[in-house]
Amino acid sequence: MSMTAWRDAAYDESYDKTYKSLVRRRAEDPLFKISDLAGILLHLYVQDGNDQGGRGGLQDALLQSMIDAHEHFLADWKAESLNVKHQLGGQS
């Protein structure tokens, strides 16, 4: 096992949990919009920049996993929205 395998495992677990929670929130909360997700992502970017004291390897990996999951979910949601708009626009 590599010296960073524990960090990779923590990243993967956090990413999966974060992404699944976003899927669940979107399904269960009709008021949850793309703009809300973008706002959360902005907050995570700010949090990532606030590292004057040093979070350490584990916390850096966990925060990065949350950012990555939010970015992925946002990209998927935007692509889905564009696809729906395209399909609706193609119907006469």
GULONU-847053 format. One record per residue (C-alpha): residue in one letter; x, y, z. Coordinates in steps of 0.02 Angstrom, whole numbers, padded with zeros to 5 digits, always signed. Each point is the difference from the previous one (the first is absolute). Layout:
N
AXYZ/...
! end
This chain:
92
M+00000+00000+00000/S+00068+00171-00046/M+00028+00135+00127/T-00144+00101-00073/A-00125-00142-00021/W-00091+00051+00159/R-00019+00177-00068/D-00063-00066-00167/A-00125-00111+00089/A-00062+00145+00107/Y-00016+00108-00156/D-00100-00133-00092/E-00117-00030+00147/S-00031+00185+00026/Y-00026+00030-00186/D-00128-00140-00012/K-00095+00057+00155/T-00001+00181-00060/Y-00059-00043-00175/K-00136-00116+00066/S-00060+00133+00121/L-00016+00123-00144/V-00099-00126-00102/R-00115-00029+00149/R-00020+00186+00035/R-00045+00039-00180/A-00128-00140-00002/E-00078+00046+00167/D+00009+00191-00001/P-00095+00083-00142/L+00069+00169+00054/F+00181-00055-00024/K+00062+00085-00158/I+00160+00009-00100/S+00032+00172+00074/D-00008-00074+00175/L+00128-00131-00047/A+00112+00132-00078/G-00010+00100+00162/I+00052-00151+00103/L+00145-00030-00119/L+00055+00181+00017/H+00000-00022+00189/L+00107-00155-00017/Y+00124+00097-00109/V+00013+00133+00135/Q+00023-00132+00133/D+00138-00078-00106/G+00089+00167-00008/N-00010+00025+00188/D+00144-00114+00044/Q+00120+00116+00088/G+00022-00119+00146/G+00014-00155-00106/R-00136-00132+00002/G+00112-00148-00030/G-00006-00134-00132/L-00161-00084+00053/Q-00103+00158+00014/D+00070+00064-00165/A-00052-00163-00084/L-00174+00004+00077/L-00031+00181-00051/Q+00064-00035-00176/S-00115-00150-00013/M-00149+00109+00047/I+00050+00132-00127/D+00024-00131-00135/A-00168-00083+00037/H-00090+00168-00006/E+00086+00048-00163/H-00043-00168-00077/F-00181+00008+00057/L-00016+00180-00063/A+00072-00046-00170/D-00117-00150-00013/W-00151+00105+00049/K+00043+00137-00125/A+00027-00128-00138/E-00166-00081+00042/S-00088+00168-00003/L+00077+00043-00168/N-00051-00169-00069/V-00179+00025+00058/K-00005+00175-00075/H+00071-00068-00162/Q-00129-00139-00006/L-00142+00120+00037/G+00065+00122-00130/G+00007-00137-00131/Q-00185-00041+00020/S-00125+00095-00107/
! end
